[in-house]
Amino acid sequence: MTLQKTLVIDAVALERKITRMAWELYERHFSESHLVLVGISNSGYTLAGRIAEKIQQISPLSVQLLELSVNKRAPQKGPTTLHASLEVLDNQAVVVVDDVLNAGTTLIYAVQYLLNAPVRRMTTAVLVDRNHKSFPIKADVKGLSLSTSLHDQVDVSWEENAVYLR
């Protein structure tokens, strides 16, 4: 049995969405001189890297890219680790980035972990928001809001620069 997949975002649209997300983040943080993007491993970190490149192209902001590892199957059990010292977030404007916001479990545990540092401001950004929240968290910046059934799966393929619905 082959799984049928539907193209939701192609390479051209993906590039446009990433560019728009970068502009939105710049508009929200235009008064900053430095912005820290924390991408959730693996796909969120890839997205954060692409957004960071765009922000540096379009703005004078200095951007620092960090990776956060979260146990996506059971984030409450950990381990959650930032691939840097939490002190680098002290008094910083932080953007937490992930590819897909499903129930919000991964994102809320990521935010909870990062709040162990005295950040000045925190924003969330996702490429696809599926609108099936189990937790009170939202994406401040999103590339696409996609209403799906609970049985559907959203796959971001960075190799193909595409997003699929299965």
C-alpha positions in Angstrom: 0.0 0.0 0.0 1.4 3.4 -1.0 0.7 6.4 0.9 -0.8 9.2 -1.2 0.6 12.6 -0.5 -0.7 16.0 -1.7 1.6 18.9 -2.4 0.7 21.8 -0.1 3.6 24.1 -0.6 6.0 23.9 -3.6 9.6 25.2 -3.7 8.6 28.7 -5.0 5.8 29.1 -2.4 8.1 27.8 0.3 10.7 30.5 -0.5 8.0 33.2 -0.5 6.7 32.0 2.9 10.2 32.0 4.4 10.8 35.5 3.1 7.5 36.7 4.4 8.2 35.1 7.8 11.6 36.8 7.9 10.0 40.2 7.1 7.3 39.7 9.8 10.0 38.8 12.4 12.0 41.9 11.4 8.9 44.1 11.7 8.2 42.7 15.2 11.8 43.2 16.3 12.9 46.2 14.2 14.0 48.1 17.4 16.4 45.3 18.3 20.1 45.1 17.4 20.4 41.4 18.0 17.9 38.5 17.6 18.3 34.9 18.7 16.6 32.2 16.7 16.2 28.9 18.5 15.3 26.1 16.1 13.8 22.9 17.4 15.8 19.9 16.1 15.8 18.9 13.2 13.4 20.5 10.8 12.7 23.5 13.0 16.4 24.2 13.1 16.6 24.0 9.3 13.7 26.5 9.0 15.4 28.8 11.6 18.6 28.7 9.6 16.8 29.7 6.4 14.9 32.5 8.2 18.1 33.7 9.8 19.7 34.0 6.3 16.8 36.1 5.1 16.7 38.4 8.1 20.4 39.1 7.6 19.7 39.9 3.9 16.8 42.2 4.5 17.8 44.0 7.8 20.6 45.3 9.9 19.8 42.8 12.7 22.5 40.6 14.0 21.1 37.1 14.2 22.3 34.2 16.3 21.1 30.7 15.4 20.8 28.0 18.1 19.5 24.5 18.2 17.2 23.1 20.8 16.7 19.3 21.1 13.3 18.2 22.4 12.0 14.7 22.8 9.1 15.1 20.4 7.4 11.9 21.4 7.4 12.7 25.2 8.7 16.2 25.8 7.7 16.2 29.4 10.1 13.3 30.0 13.0 15.1 28.3 15.7 15.4 27.7 15.4 19.0 26.4 18.8 20.6 25.7 20.0 23.8 24.1 23.2 23.3 22.1 24.6 26.3 24.0 24.6 27.7 27.5 21.2 29.1 28.6 23.1 32.3 29.6 23.3 33.3 26.0 19.6 34.1 26.1 19.9 36.5 29.1 18.0 39.7 28.3 17.7 38.7 24.6 14.8 38.8 22.1 14.3 35.1 21.3 12.3 33.5 18.5 11.4 29.8 18.9 11.1 28.1 15.5 9.5 24.8 14.5 8.3 23.4 11.2 4.8 22.2 12.1 2.6 23.2 15.0 0.3 20.2 15.7 -1.0 19.9 19.3 1.5 22.4 20.6 3.2 20.0 22.9 6.7 20.3 21.5 6.5 24.1 21.3 5.1 24.7 24.8 7.8 22.4 26.4 10.5 24.2 24.3 9.2 27.6 25.5 9.0 26.3 29.1 12.6 25.2 29.0 13.9 28.4 27.4 12.1 30.5 30.1 14.7 29.1 32.6 16.8 32.0 31.2 15.7 35.6 31.8 14.8 36.4 28.2 13.5 39.9 27.5 11.0 38.9 24.8 9.9 35.6 23.2 8.1 35.0 19.9 7.1 31.8 18.2 7.3 31.0 14.5 6.2 27.9 12.6 6.0 27.1 8.9 2.6 25.3 9.2 0.0 25.7 11.9 -2.4 22.8 11.9 -4.9 24.3 14.3 -5.3 21.2 16.6 -4.0 22.7 19.9 -4.0 20.7 23.1 -2.1 23.4 24.9 -2.6 27.2 25.1 0.2 28.2 22.8 0.1 29.9 19.4 2.4 30.7 16.6 3.0 34.5 16.5 4.4 34.1 13.0 3.3 31.4 10.6 3.8 30.6 7.0 0.5 28.7 6.5 -2.5 28.0 8.6 -3.8 24.6 7.5 -7.0 23.0 8.7 -6.6 19.2 8.6 -8.2 16.2 10.2 -6.4 14.6 13.2 -5.5 11.7 11.0 -3.6 13.8 8.4 0.1 14.2 8.6 2.1 17.2 7.4 5.6 16.4 6.1 8.2 19.1 5.4 10.8 17.9 3.0 13.8 20.2 2.9 15.4 17.9 0.3 12.6 18.7 -2.1 11.8 22.2 -0.7 8.2 21.2 -0.4 5.4 20.5 2.2 3.1 17.5 1.8 -0.1 16.4 3.4 -0.6 12.6 3.9 
